[in-house]
Amino acid sequence: MTQNADETALASSAGAPPGTVEHNPPEAPGTGRVPVGRLIGVDLARGLAVFGMYAAHVGPDPMFERGVTGFLMELSHGRSSALFALLAGFSLVLITGRTPKTGRAGRQAVAKVVIRALVLLVLGTAMTMWLDTPVMVILAYYGVYFLLVLPLYRLSAGPLAIIAAAGALVLPQLLYLIRKALPEDGVDGVWGWPTDATGIISLLFTGGFPALTWLPFVIAGMAVARLDLAATAVRIRLGITGAGLAVLGYGGSWLALHLVPGALSTLNARFQGAPDLDVPGSGVESGSGRGETAPSDLSDGGIPAKELAEGDWGEGGSAASAWWSDTWGYPNHDTPAELLVASPHSETTLSIVANTGVAIAVLVGCLAAVDTFPRFRRLARPVIAVGSMSLTAYVLQFPGVHFFGIGHSTITVLLGFIAAAAVFATLWSRFFRRGPLEWLLGKATKPAELVGARREPERNRLSEADGSAGDTEEKSKK
């Protein structure tokens, strides 16, 4: 999410002016490869993820918006942030090298990732503490993700895919047990600090994007980045894999909820027996409790106020929509039946599998679209520009939400946010290669270039000394 367009380069042409990109022909004859100068499709996917986050934050609330608009808004919840997480893993590989850097270059790349992670952690924490908005800031979580997956950066696609799959299978069950074991009133001391932001326990286990169950997205993104995405055959296999994972996750959840005895009735009974809560407009903020729209943990054992206020979770006012939608509510860890749902923020195995599939399918679709249809690529240029400065575009929404007091709003407000970001990014990219925050982040990582700098002169001196000693010895023999 935090990388700029030039870091998606596979082989950019020297001397290309800032903000320009090469045209990518559909396919090199007889090779089955798309000879891309840059993976512009990655920027397009980032741009779509940004707009998806906008929809989740300021768009109409799918709890009350019906029809096509409500469906599209619900699609953005959880899935756009999962796409961001997958692309974060992709970006980490681009920083450390698609063929992993070694020696001094490798140490410098690792230092860059660590610095970026710390900057995101500090920035995300500061925004949560100082900006009074109903929107949960994801940046601090991303900082933790980078630090936790960094030891894996030398692995190839196969081992990374295996680790991501194993994490998706095991970690949600572990998170379920940990959340049940944590005290309902939260934790104190260093584990809960800072109390007015996302503390360590929140970042790892109880927050809206807990690292324990979001790491598989990042690792999957690292695995995808290791593949030869310029090869048409690879893209086809990857697209089929993404679609298959989505069907497996959502279809598996639907089957489990309908075939496992008592699963749906248990979930329905829990919500139907919940106490009455105030409805929006009487003090409960719109979107309160949703993973992307409220800075509150899910460890208090409570059910989000909004999901309970109307008693409507889709598909007949029941939990039957939990196989794909967050409108049913959120797990509160009082029944194993919750592990069968695949709603985007449910933190279950089926949810991770489905969201990963959607993210991969979107990425492959973006890569194919910009390479196959030049006209589409030109039309999508504003979205690509937003994706090339996704950190800036993501952060700039918060002043708007803060100063204008906007939570879930109308489709007009959402389109206004999207238009503002697209116009700004398009104009900025005409004159600069990087977005403003991307440029600052690049400056912040400059100290990484000093890593190993002192060792090189010392090694040169030792080499020269060894050479001189060898010459002296050779002369003495003569």
Buried (B, 14 or more C-beta within 10 A) or exposed (E): BBBBBBBBBBEBEEEBEEBEBBEBEEBEEEEEBBBBBBBBBBBBBBBBBBBBBBBBBBBBBBBBBEEEBBEBBBBBBBBBBBBBBBBBBBBBBBBBBBEBBEEBBBBBBBBBBBBBBBBBBEBBBBBBBEBEBBBBBBBBBBBBBBBBBBEBBEBEBEBBBEBBBEBBEEBBBEBBEBBEEBEEEBBEEEBBEEEEBBBBBBBBBBBBBBBBBBBBBBBBBBBBBBBEBBBBEBBEEBBEBBBBBBEBBBBBBBEBBEEEEEBBEBBBEBBEEBEEBEEBEEEBBBBBBBBBBBBBBBBBBBBBBBBBBBEBBBBEBBBBBBBBBBBBBBBBBEBEBBBBBBBBBBBBBBBBBBBBBBBBBBBBBBBBBBBBEEEEBEEBBBBBBBBBBBBBBBBBBBEBBBEEEBBBBBBEBBEBBBEBBBEBBBEBBEEBBBBBBBBEBBEBBEEBEEBBEEEEEEEEEEEEEEEEEEEEEEEEEE
